[in-house]
Each structure stands twice: as structure tokens, then as C-alpha cells.
Amino acid sequence: MRAAIATAADPDQPLRALTVGEAPEPDVPAGWTVVEVRAASLNHHDIWSLRGVGLPPDRLPMILGCDAAGVDPDGNEVVVYPVVADKGDPRGYSLLSERFPGTLAELVAVPRENLIPKPAGVSFLEAACLPTAWLTAFHMLTTRGRVAEGSSVLVQGAGGGVATAAVALAVAMGKRVYATSRDSGKRERVAALGATAVEPGARLPERVDVVIESVGAPTFDHSMKSAAPGARIVVCGATGGHLATVDLRRLFAMRLELLGSTMGTRDELAALLELCVERDVRPVIDSTYGFSAVADAFAHLESGDVFGKVALDFLH
Ligand SMILES: NC(=O)c1ccc[n+]([C@@H]2O[C@H](COP(=O)([O-])OP(=O)(O)OC[C@H]3O[C@@H](n4cnc5c(N)ncnc54)[C@H](OP(=O)(O)O)[C@@H]3O)[C@@H](O)[C@H]2O)c1
């Protein structure tokens, strides 16, 4: 079967570690099943894997990809929940492509309970954008950020997959949303989603109740300064650098909560799908590539010049 595979680790030029070619069909352990992938999407996670972050050399070659939607052996249209219980990992779980082969292949094996029915009104491409970036944003806003208790949200680095998801979801939840981006074109696009777009570091008209932080060092001080008393600053990533300075005086004086966040549960992914249908929210898709152009899709994501998700259509 065709697959996109990490065959090396290159911290500086991650695309050099990518091989697109043939891979053996997946083993299917007891309790697992196989999904015929119709659509997948890329995440920054895949770039980290190619850099060797979270994917040590002894696990190579590894099929990349966390996100997919497709068809199970009974013909059901399904979305794949990418978190797999994993006794071999110190966290007790791993993401597809970390220890078990990922979704950027014509077939992917997953535990049966990881399949969620795909609603008819959500396309395969849209569904394939939800399991990592959108689920992460949903979990950050709801379970971690308790956004229902507040009325305003700041999203840093608005162009990213997690960030566009957070903006679209927070707007759909009726919150006042502010978003930063370094790029004026992305600021225009995020404004069209319903956010007030500002330059990185700009003073906001109000302090916010929840900050969605996935950029890290370049934006973290602004996240702290933009937080209202009692606000939650929820961090899921550090694309721009993971060593940031924390003003502890501000942390305690403003009673801020600084929260780490990873992914979300299977039930949250099901709830997210429901919310997308009920409120007519759909993932922001930057671009769609046929699987034969998967290397171009990676290059586009790595360029950082994206607004929303980079999706892969396996039927083309
Ligand atoms: N913990 C989890 O479960 C989890 C889940 C998903 C993602 N993540 C992490 O979250 C991060 C975002 O993921 P993603 O898939 O959304 O990535 P992405 O689509 O590649 O988005 C990255 C965005 O970050 C901003 N950015 C990048 N470098 C920056 C810099 N030096 N200064 C300021 N902004 C910068 C850019 O926004 P602008 O160009 O608009 O400024 C860019 O659009 C990644 O680090 C990823 O590993 C974690």
C-alpha cells in the first residue's frame, strides 16, 4: 500500500526524512480493525516526528499521520480517534504514528473502540481534520479552559490548525474572540471567522478569561499580560520555542491558572462531531492535496504559510 513514512530524523531539514512509497499492509492485533483511509490531514506533530522529536531512531521506519476518516470492513463511514492505550509508553498512551503505524497510508489498523461514526453531513475531508488539532482546541476550550464560565478568549498564532479550530469553536460557542497573527493576510482571514485580529503583542481592548497558547516562547508573555484575574492560560504546544519566562508575581497576584493540555478523549471527539453538525461549524481547510502530492503537502505545512488544515484526499 502507498504510505508517507519517516525513514530518518532530520532536526534541521525534516522533509529530507520523509519517504513516500510502498509499505506492508498493517498487522491487526486482536480487538483492532482496519480502516480504508479516504482522507487524512497533516499536523505539526508529523513535522516534529520527521525532526526526530518524539520518534527515536529505534522506531523507524514509521508511517506518519494522526488523523484520518475512512471506511471500516463493514462499510461504515468512520472517523479515527488517534489516541491508543499503550503500556510501552510512560504516558500510558501514544498517538498513532508514535509507536503504532499512522494514518498516512491506504490502510490503518486501530483498536475497534477508536472508531466513531462519521455524520453524513460532514465530508471525509472535513472529518479527517478533526481528530488532532480540532479535538485539542475543543479540549483546551472546554475541559481545561472552562470557557463556559467566561466570555472572552485569546488565541495566539491564529494561522495554525489548532488556532483556527479554537477561533471557530469559541466563536460558535458565542464568546468574544481575539486572535494574533504575524501575517496581515491571516489576520484578515481570522477576522472573517469572527475574531478581532491583532498583531502579536498588541494590547487587547479587554483582558480575557481563556488564552489558547500553542506558539510558546514568542507569545507567552503577551498571553500572561492579556489574562484577566482568574483566567486560564492553556498550553498545548510551543511551535516557536518551549523556553518561556513566567512572571510569577503576575501569576499569583492575578490568580492565573497555567494549564498544560494534550489531545482530548474519544467521547470529546464524538461531542465535537455533534457540535459541528448542530452549529454548522466546519474545519478551516487551507488546502487539499491528492495523496500522490503528499510531499508537497508537507512542504506547504512546514513553510508555516498556512491558514487552517492541510488535508489529503486519498481518492485522488
Ligand atoms: N498537546 C497536544 O495534544 C497537541 C495537539 C496538537 C498540536 N499540538 C502542538 O501545537 C502546536 C500547533 O500545532 P498546529 O498543528 O496547529 O501547527 P501549525 O498548523 O503548523 O501552526 C503553527 C502556527 O504557529 C504560529 N507560529 C509558528 N512559529 C511561530 C513563531 N516563531 N512566532 C509566532 N508564531 C508562530 C503561526 O501562526 P501565525 O503565522 O498566524 O503567526 C503558525 O500558523 C504545535 O507545536 C503542535 O505540536 C499539541
The ligand as an SDF file (V2000), in Angstrom:
LIG
                    3D

 48 52  0  0  0  0  0  0  0  0999 V2000
   -0.5510   18.8240   23.0760 N   0  0  0  0  0  0  0  0  0  0  0  0
   -1.2850   18.3340   22.0790 C   0  0  0  0  0  0  0  0  0  0  0  0
   -2.0820   17.4210   22.2450 O   0  0  0  0  0  0  0  0  0  0  0  0
   -1.1580   18.9900   20.7410 C   0  0  0  0  0  0  0  0  0  0  0  0
   -2.1030   18.7310   19.7360 C   0  0  0  0  0  0  0  0  0  0  0  0
   -1.9990   19.4160   18.5220 C   0  0  0  0  0  0  0  0  0  0  0  0
   -0.9390   20.3130   18.3380 C   0  0  0  0  0  0  0  0  0  0  0  0
   -0.0130   20.4820   19.3110 N   0  0  0  0  0  0  0  0  0  0  0  0
    1.1080   21.4240   19.1260 C   0  0  0  0  0  0  0  0  0  0  0  0
    0.5680   22.7390   18.9290 O   0  0  0  0  0  0  0  0  0  0  0  0
    1.3590   23.4640   18.0020 C   0  0  0  0  0  0  0  0  0  0  0  0
    0.4860   23.9460   16.8480 C   0  0  0  0  0  0  0  0  0  0  0  0
    0.0700   22.8250   16.0970 O   0  0  0  0  0  0  0  0  0  0  0  0
   -0.6250   23.0050   14.6910 P   0  0  0  0  0  0  0  0  0  0  0  0
   -0.7860   21.6460   14.0970 O   0  0  0  0  0  0  0  0  0  0  0  0
   -1.7720   23.9290   14.8620 O   0  0  0  0  0  0  0  0  0  0  0  0
    0.5940   23.7400   13.9290 O   0  0  0  0  0  0  0  0  0  0  0  0
    0.5980   24.6360   12.6620 P   0  0  0  0  0  0  0  0  0  0  0  0
   -0.6910   24.4100   11.9340 O   0  0  0  0  0  0  0  0  0  0  0  0
    1.8920   24.3880   11.9890 O   0  0  0  0  0  0  0  0  0  0  0  0
    0.5570   26.1340   13.2990 O   0  0  0  0  0  0  0  0  0  0  0  0
    1.6170   26.8270   13.7520 C   0  0  0  0  0  0  0  0  0  0  0  0
    1.2140   28.3420   13.9230 C   0  0  0  0  0  0  0  0  0  0  0  0
    2.0070   28.8660   14.9710 O   0  0  0  0  0  0  0  0  0  0  0  0
    2.3800   30.1810   14.6850 C   0  0  0  0  0  0  0  0  0  0  0  0
    3.8600   30.2810   14.7960 N   0  0  0  0  0  0  0  0  0  0  0  0
    4.7730   29.4110   14.3940 C   0  0  0  0  0  0  0  0  0  0  0  0
    6.0190   29.8280   14.6780 N   0  0  0  0  0  0  0  0  0  0  0  0
    5.8560   30.9960   15.2870 C   0  0  0  0  0  0  0  0  0  0  0  0
    6.7560   31.9500   15.8220 C   0  0  0  0  0  0  0  0  0  0  0  0
    8.0740   31.7630   15.8030 N   0  0  0  0  0  0  0  0  0  0  0  0
    6.2340   33.0640   16.3250 N   0  0  0  0  0  0  0  0  0  0  0  0
    4.9140   33.2660   16.3570 C   0  0  0  0  0  0  0  0  0  0  0  0
    4.0260   32.3800   15.8860 N   0  0  0  0  0  0  0  0  0  0  0  0
    4.4890   31.2730   15.3570 C   0  0  0  0  0  0  0  0  0  0  0  0
    1.9410   30.5210   13.2870 C   0  0  0  0  0  0  0  0  0  0  0  0
    0.8870   31.4340   13.3650 O   0  0  0  0  0  0  0  0  0  0  0  0
    0.9000   32.8430   12.5770 P   0  0  0  0  0  0  0  0  0  0  0  0
    1.6540   32.6100   11.3010 O   0  0  0  0  0  0  0  0  0  0  0  0
   -0.5570   33.1070   12.3790 O   0  0  0  0  0  0  0  0  0  0  0  0
    1.5430   33.8450   13.4440 O   0  0  0  0  0  0  0  0  0  0  0  0
    1.5220   29.1860   12.7110 C   0  0  0  0  0  0  0  0  0  0  0  0
    0.4240   29.3140   11.8530 O   0  0  0  0  0  0  0  0  0  0  0  0
    2.4790   22.5180   17.5490 C   0  0  0  0  0  0  0  0  0  0  0  0
    3.6520   22.7900   18.2890 O   0  0  0  0  0  0  0  0  0  0  0  0
    1.9440   21.1370   17.8820 C   0  0  0  0  0  0  0  0  0  0  0  0
    2.9530   20.2000   18.1240 O   0  0  0  0  0  0  0  0  0  0  0  0
   -0.1040   19.8450   20.5040 C   0  0  0  0  0  0  0  0  0  0  0  0
  1  2  1  0
  2  3  2  0
  2  4  1  0
  4  5  1  0
  4 48  2  0
  5  6  2  0
  6  7  1  0
  7  8  2  0
  8  9  1  0
  8 48  1  0
  9 10  1  0
  9 46  1  0
 10 11  1  0
 11 12  1  0
 11 44  1  0
 12 13  1  0
 13 14  1  0
 14 15  2  0
 14 16  1  0
 14 17  1  0
 17 18  1  0
 18 19  2  0
 18 20  1  0
 18 21  1  0
 21 22  1  0
 22 23  1  0
 23 24  1  0
 23 42  1  0
 24 25  1  0
 25 26  1  0
 25 36  1  0
 26 27  1  0
 26 35  1  0
 27 28  2  0
 28 29  1  0
 29 30  1  0
 29 35  2  0
 30 31  1  0
 30 32  2  0
 32 33  1  0
 33 34  2  0
 34 35  1  0
 36 37  1  0
 36 42  1  0
 37 38  1  0
 38 39  2  0
 38 40  1  0
 38 41  1  0
 42 43  1  0
 44 45  1  0
 44 46  1  0
 46 47  1  0
M  CHG  2   8   1  16  -1
M  END
$$$$
